Amino acid sequence: NKFMEYSFRIGKSNWRCKGLYSTFKSFLLPFFGEGRRLKDINHLEIESFIDKNLKRPIRKNTIYHYVTDLNSLLNWAVKEEILLVNPMKKVNRNRIKPDKVYKQGFTPEEIIKCESVLDGPELLFFRFLKYTGARLSEALRTTWEDIDYINLEIMLRGTKTRESFRKVPMCRGLLETLRVLEGFKDDSPYLFHHKDGSRILRRDKIFKKINRLTGIKITAKDLRDYFASTIGMGSEEYTPDI
């Protein structure tokens, strides 16, 4: 509890604190024991925790995040002089390091093919991601108050840190997308919402639909990368400062 209070006090976002809470409650406390003292946890137990999770049908990346959260707690305990040394120093974490993935980028033709199987709000959501580089959660929490037609800017409300709010200039494609999206506007403050006006929390079905109908496996993160690549390439009239 003290570590959670410390995490919030030093400026970790609500999103990050919720992630820590979930990891401790669901995985770390059940394994190590809620009544255990930190000084009684040794490197062999941490190795056993890793061994147990390696047998589960989950990615090494997920286990790596569990162990990273535990390491943060132990580093805090050393700083607070609860522990003399962090037992994680003796743990072999190389075996759970995420495999480096070299991703294949998407061509404009592939993006057009993805759009061809979508329509209505689904298509507009796909284009919103393409034209803003927004994270999925940022796009889903965007409200009409975040749209500034006068200065042609849009506010993206980040979730990773308190400083991650940012304004993004509107390109012509985004402006056209928003104008069409206004046709689906009702009393809800959100750009993308359910029929009752509540905010949509997930949009996995869109990307599953694209994969099913085109064979192209694409995610919201891929559209964020595509946005960055498009900006980076520039045009004949404009060369960006990377």
Secondary structure, DSSP 4 states (H G I P E B T S, - for coil): -HHHHHHHHTTB-HHHHHHHHHHIIIIIHHHH-TT--GGG--HHHHHHHHHHHHTSSS-HHHHHHHHHHHHHHHHHHHHTTS-SS-GGGGS--GGGSPPP--PPPPPHHHHHHHHHT--HHHHHHHHHHHHH---HHHHHT-BGGGEETTTTEEEE--SSBTT--EEEEPPHHHHHHHHHHGGG--S-SBSSB-TTSPBP---HHHHHHHHHHH-----HHHHHHHHHHHHHH--SS-----
